[in-house]
Amino acid sequence: MRWTLGLLTLIFIAACDVPEMPLPGVTGKAGELVVVMPERNWKGSAGDTVFNSLTEPVYGLPQAEPIFNVVHIKTPAFTSIFQTHRNIVVANIGEEHEKRIELKTDVWATPQVVVEIWAPNNEAFAEIFGSNRKNIIGHVLKKEEERILKSYNAQLNEDAVKPVKDKWGLTLSIPKGYNIVRDEPEATWVRYETKDVTQSILIYSEPYTKENTFSVDGMIEVMDSYSKRFVPGPDNGTYMTTFKEYPPKLTETSIASNYASKLIGLWNIEGALMGGPFVSYAFLNAEGTRVYYLHGFVFAPGKDKRNYLRQVEAIIRSARF
């Protein structure tokens, strides 16, 4: 008996000393989202609400691309092979459930987003999802941005990060592959380029003197002024400008804890058949005396551009004084 007791004690102690197993890394591609829902609900109003909300076209892209690439998984099929996906929405629909929603992270993998919703029926589910749509999408997109920056911060290009910091007083998560291709007293152009894709950020600043600085017209005026001077087209006399036939869209946000305006839309080359999407931020320094502009744009003919633009925007949003 004494031997048995001692053995049990050893087993108990050993079990206490075993560390928790770390969560596996996430699977799935950037921009993908898995929706776990019973088939009968997926074919009804609950499924329609989720699918239509999460696949709405992203504003500011030359071709229609959804906010997320949605993959439906039937509830019984949601096994460990799918539980490590990067973005998951789990729908629990049945009379036994009261309406409830939880936004979670790192449930089965890391860095993961899980949105779990409980509702007694399709109508109640559609109501709770619809009323929380912006928070759900924002929750997932924030984690997508964090994943991008985690990767970029692990491979910073100090040959670009340091000159930008020294000149503009801004720290940006500029990864290897991006290089400074033009550095003038008034502007700095940072670019990543392959034979298929070009991703760019143009940095410039002005004294804060204009009343319309943070308006659509004010931002376009300044953007076009700098783009014309510093982003030439393929031929003499050609240059980048805002494609005004597609109205740019303005939203209020923040950068480096300071107020910012975000403008998204399309650019084109005046005098040449070239164009693509842009995202531009204007924000003040801590003293409120200067406006800083970070103008990101993508050129990727024949390719989807949503993820490329999100990568550029992640770098912009990493800005800190």
C-alpha positions in Angstrom: 0.0 0.0 0.0 2.8 2.4 0.9 4.4 1.8 -2.6 1.1 2.4 -4.3 0.6 5.7 -2.4 4.1 6.8 -3.3 3.6 6.1 -6.9 0.3 8.0 -7.0 2.0 11.0 -5.3 4.8 10.9 -7.9 2.2 10.8 -10.7 0.3 13.7 -9.2 3.5 15.8 -8.8 4.6 15.0 -12.3 1.2 16.0 -13.7 1.4 19.4 -11.9 4.7 20.1 -13.4 3.7 19.5 -17.0 3.4 22.9 -18.8 0.4 23.8 -20.8 0.7 22.9 -24.4 1.0 26.0 -26.6 -1.7 26.7 -29.1 -0.9 25.8 -32.7 -0.5 28.6 -35.3 -3.4 29.6 -37.4 -4.2 28.2 -40.8 -6.0 29.8 -43.8 -5.2 32.6 -46.1 -5.3 36.3 -45.3 -8.9 37.6 -45.8 -10.5 34.2 -45.3 -13.3 33.6 -42.8 -15.0 30.4 -41.8 -18.7 30.4 -40.8 -19.8 27.4 -38.8 -23.6 27.1 -39.1 -26.1 24.2 -39.5 -27.0 23.7 -43.2 -30.7 24.5 -42.6 -29.9 27.9 -41.1 -27.2 28.6 -43.7 -29.9 28.3 -46.4 -32.2 30.7 -44.6 -32.2 34.3 -43.4 -29.4 33.7 -40.9 -27.0 32.5 -43.6 -28.1 35.3 -46.0 -27.4 37.9 -43.3 -23.9 36.6 -42.6 -22.9 36.0 -46.2 -24.2 39.3 -47.5 -22.6 41.3 -44.7 -19.2 39.6 -44.8 -18.9 39.5 -48.6 -20.0 43.1 -49.3 -17.6 44.7 -51.9 -14.7 46.7 -50.5 -15.0 50.3 -51.4 -12.0 51.8 -53.3 -11.0 48.8 -55.4 -11.0 48.9 -59.2 -12.7 45.4 -59.4 -15.3 44.0 -56.9 -13.6 42.1 -54.1 -15.4 41.0 -50.9 -14.5 42.2 -47.4 -13.8 38.5 -46.6 -13.6 35.3 -48.6 -16.3 33.3 -46.7 -16.2 29.5 -46.3 -19.2 27.7 -44.9 -18.7 24.7 -42.7 -21.6 22.6 -41.5 -21.7 22.3 -37.7 -21.0 18.5 -37.5 -18.0 19.0 -39.8 -16.4 21.6 -37.6 -13.6 19.4 -36.4 -10.0 20.1 -35.4 -8.9 20.5 -39.0 -11.0 23.7 -39.3 -10.7 24.9 -35.7 -7.2 26.3 -36.3 -8.5 28.7 -39.0 -7.5 32.4 -38.5 -11.0 33.8 -38.5 -14.1 31.9 -37.4 -17.8 32.8 -36.8 -19.7 30.2 -34.9 -23.5 30.3 -35.0 -25.5 28.5 -32.3 -29.2 28.6 -33.3 -31.9 26.8 -31.4 -34.8 27.4 -29.0 -32.6 26.6 -26.0 -30.4 29.7 -26.7 -30.9 33.3 -25.6 -29.5 36.1 -27.7 -25.8 36.6 -27.0 -22.6 37.4 -28.8 -18.9 37.0 -27.8 -15.8 38.4 -29.6 -12.9 36.1 -28.7 -9.3 35.6 -29.5 -7.0 32.6 -29.5 -9.5 29.9 -28.7 -8.1 26.9 -30.7 -5.0 28.6 -32.3 -3.0 31.8 -32.3 -3.3 34.6 -33.4 -7.0 33.7 -34.0 -10.3 35.5 -34.0 -13.5 33.7 -33.0 -17.0 35.4 -33.0 -19.6 33.2 -31.3 -23.3 34.0 -31.5 -26.3 32.4 -29.8 -29.9 32.9 -30.9 -33.2 31.1 -30.6 -34.1 31.3 -34.3 -33.0 32.6 -37.7 -34.7 36.0 -37.2 -33.1 36.6 -33.8 -29.7 35.6 -35.2 -30.1 38.0 -38.2 -31.0 40.8 -35.7 -28.1 40.3 -33.4 -25.6 39.9 -36.3 -26.9 42.9 -38.1 -26.8 45.1 -35.1 -23.2 44.1 -34.4 -21.9 43.9 -38.0 -19.5 46.8 -37.7 -18.0 45.5 -34.5 -17.6 42.0 -35.9 -15.9 43.1 -39.1 -13.7 45.6 -37.2 -12.7 42.9 -34.7 -11.6 40.6 -37.5 -9.9 43.3 -39.6 -7.9 44.5 -36.5 -6.5 41.0 -36.0 -5.7 40.7 -39.7 -3.7 44.0 -39.3 -2.0 42.7 -36.2 -0.9 39.6 -38.0 0.6 41.6 -40.9 2.5 43.9 -38.5 3.8 41.0 -36.4 5.3 39.5 -39.5 6.7 42.9 -40.7 8.2 43.8 -37.2 10.1 40.5 -37.3 11.9 41.6 -40.6 12.2 45.4 -40.5 14.4 47.1 -43.1 16.4 49.5 -40.9 17.8 51.1 -44.1 14.3 52.5 -44.6 13.0 52.7 -41.0 15.8 54.8 -39.7 15.9 57.5 -42.5 12.1 58.0 -42.2 12.4 58.3 -38.4 15.3 60.7 -38.6 13.7 62.9 -41.3 10.0 62.8 -40.3 10.1 61.8 -36.7 7.8 58.9 -37.5 8.5 55.2 -36.7 6.9 52.9 -39.4 7.0 49.1 -39.5 8.7 49.0 -43.0 9.7 45.4 -43.7 12.5 44.1 -45.9 11.6 44.4 -49.6 10.5 48.0 -49.2 13.1 50.5 -50.1 13.4 54.3 -50.3 13.3 55.0 -54.0 13.0 58.8 -53.8 14.0 61.1 -51.0 13.5 64.9 -51.5 13.3 67.7 -48.9 9.5 67.8 -49.3 8.7 64.0 -49.6 9.9 60.5 -49.2 8.8 57.6 -51.4 9.0 54.1 -50.0 8.3 51.2 -52.4 8.1 47.4 -52.7 8.3 46.2 -56.2 8.2 42.9 -58.1 7.4 42.2 -61.8 3.7 41.8 -60.9 3.0 44.1 -57.9 4.1 47.5 -56.7 3.2 48.8 -53.2 4.1 52.3 -52.2 3.9 54.9 -49.5 4.5 58.6 -50.1 5.3 60.6 -47.0 5.0 64.4 -46.8 4.1 67.1 -44.3 2.9 70.7 -44.3 2.1 73.4 -41.7 -1.5 73.1 -40.4 -2.9 76.3 -41.8 -5.8 75.3 -44.0 -9.4 75.0 -42.8 -10.3 72.2 -45.3 -7.2 70.1 -44.4 -9.2 67.1 -43.2 -12.0 67.2 -45.9 -12.2 65.3 -49.1 -11.4 68.3 -51.3 -8.6 69.4 -49.0 -6.9 66.0 -49.0 -7.2 65.6 -52.7 -5.7 69.0 -53.4 -2.6 68.2 -51.3 -2.4 64.6 -52.6 -2.5 65.6 -56.2 0.0 68.4 -55.7 2.6 66.0 -54.2 1.8 63.1 -56.5 2.2 65.2 -59.6 5.7 66.3 -58.4 7.0 63.1 -57.0 5.2 60.1 -58.7 5.9 60.3 -62.4 4.2 58.0 -65.0 6.0 55.9 -67.6 6.4 58.8 -70.2 7.5 62.4 -70.0 4.7 64.6 -68.8 2.7 61.8 -67.2 2.0 61.7 -63.4 -0.2 60.3 -60.7 -3.5 62.0 -59.9 -6.8 61.1 -58.1 -9.4 59.4 -60.3 -12.2 61.7 -59.5 -14.9 59.9 -61.6 -14.9 57.4 -58.7 -15.7 59.6 -55.6 -13.1 59.1 -52.8 -14.6 58.2 -49.5 -13.6 59.9 -46.2 -13.7 58.5 -42.7 -12.5 59.8 -39.3 -10.0 57.7 -37.4 -6.8 58.1 -35.5 -3.0 57.6 -36.0 -0.5 57.6 -33.2 -3.3 58.5 -30.8 -4.0 61.6 -32.8 -7.0 62.6 -34.9 -6.7 61.5 -38.5 -8.8 61.5 -41.8 -8.6 58.5 -44.0 -9.4 58.8 -47.7 -9.8 55.8 -50.0 -10.3 55.7 -53.7 -8.6 55.2 -57.1 -5.6 56.8 -58.7 -4.6 56.9 -62.3 -1.7 58.2 -64.4 -2.6 61.4 -66.3 -1.6 60.6 -69.9 -1.2 56.9 -69.5 -3.4 53.8 -69.0 -2.3 53.0 -65.4 -4.2 53.0 -62.2 -5.1 51.3 -58.9 -6.4 51.8 -55.4 -5.1 54.2 -52.7 -5.5 54.8 -49.0 -4.3 58.1 -47.6 -4.1 59.3 -44.0 -3.8 62.9 -42.8 -3.0 63.5 -39.1 -1.6 66.1 -36.8 1.5 66.1 -34.7 1.2 66.3 -30.9 1.6 70.1 -31.0 -1.2 70.4 -33.6 1.1 72.6 -35.8 1.9 70.3 -38.7 -0.2 67.8 -40.8 1.5 64.6 -41.8 0.3 62.7 -44.9 0.9 59.0 -45.5 -0.3 58.2 -49.0 -0.4 54.5 -49.8 -1.1 53.1 -53.3 -1.0 49.8 -55.2 -0.3 48.9 -58.8 -1.1 45.2 -59.6 -2.6 44.8 -63.0 -4.7 41.7 -63.5 -4.5 40.7 -59.8 -6.8 41.1 -56.8 -5.7 44.1 -54.8 -7.5 43.9 -51.5 -4.8 42.2 -49.5 -2.0 44.3 -51.1 -3.7 47.5 -50.0 -4.4 46.1 -46.5 -0.7 45.4 -46.2 0.2 49.0 -47.2 -2.4 50.4 -44.8 -1.0 48.3 -41.9 2.3 49.9 -42.4 0.7 53.4 -42.4 -1.3 52.6 -39.3 1.9 51.5 -37.5 3.1 55.1 -37.5 4.2 56.5 -34.2 5.9 59.8 -33.3 
